[in-house]
């Protein structure tokens, strides 16, 4: 029975470690500024205006 407890604790530690790594990677990603977002949206709009409408 003690082996199952150790296995469960090891599993919990692994989940916590993966969550910590995922959170760290998520924080390192920088959000674009509002001006950058606006420029991207205008570019996509220009590209969409030149594209053929869907059938």
C-alpha positions as CSV (number, residue, x, y, z in Angstrom):
1,X,0.0,0.0,0.0
2,X,2.9,2.4,0.7
3,X,4.1,2.0,-2.9
4,X,0.8,3.4,-4.2
5,X,1.2,6.4,-1.9
6,X,4.7,7.0,-3.2
7,X,3.5,6.7,-6.7
8,X,0.7,9.1,-6.1
9,X,3.0,11.7,-4.5
10,X,5.4,11.4,-7.4
11,X,2.6,11.9,-9.8
12,X,1.4,15.0,-8.0
13,X,5.0,16.4,-7.9
14,X,5.2,15.8,-11.7
15,X,2.0,17.6,-12.4
16,X,3.1,20.5,-10.2
17,X,6.4,20.7,-12.0
18,X,4.8,20.7,-15.4
19,X,2.4,23.4,-14.3
20,X,5.2,25.6,-13.1
21,X,7.1,25.2,-16.4
22,X,3.9,26.0,-18.4
23,X,3.3,29.1,-16.3
24,X,6.8,30.3,-16.7
25,X,6.6,29.9,-20.5
26,X,3.3,31.7,-20.6
27,X,4.7,34.7,-18.7
28,X,7.7,35.1,-21.0
29,X,5.4,35.7,-24.0
30,X,4.9,39.4,-24.4
31,X,1.6,40.8,-25.6
32,X,1.8,43.3,-28.5
33,X,1.0,46.9,-27.9
34,X,-2.3,48.3,-29.0
35,X,-0.6,50.1,-31.9
36,X,1.0,46.8,-33.1
37,X,-2.4,45.1,-32.9
38,X,-4.1,47.9,-34.8
39,X,-1.4,47.7,-37.6
40,X,-1.8,43.9,-37.8
41,X,-5.6,44.2,-38.1
42,X,-5.3,46.9,-40.8
43,X,-2.9,44.7,-42.7
44,X,-5.3,41.7,-42.5
45,X,-8.2,43.9,-43.6
46,X,-6.2,45.0,-46.7
47,X,-5.4,41.4,-47.5
48,X,-9.0,40.4,-47.1
49,X,-10.3,43.1,-49.3
50,X,-8.1,41.8,-52.2
51,X,-9.1,38.2,-51.7
52,X,-11.9,36.4,-53.5
53,X,-15.1,36.0,-51.5
54,X,-15.9,32.4,-50.4
55,X,-18.2,30.4,-52.6
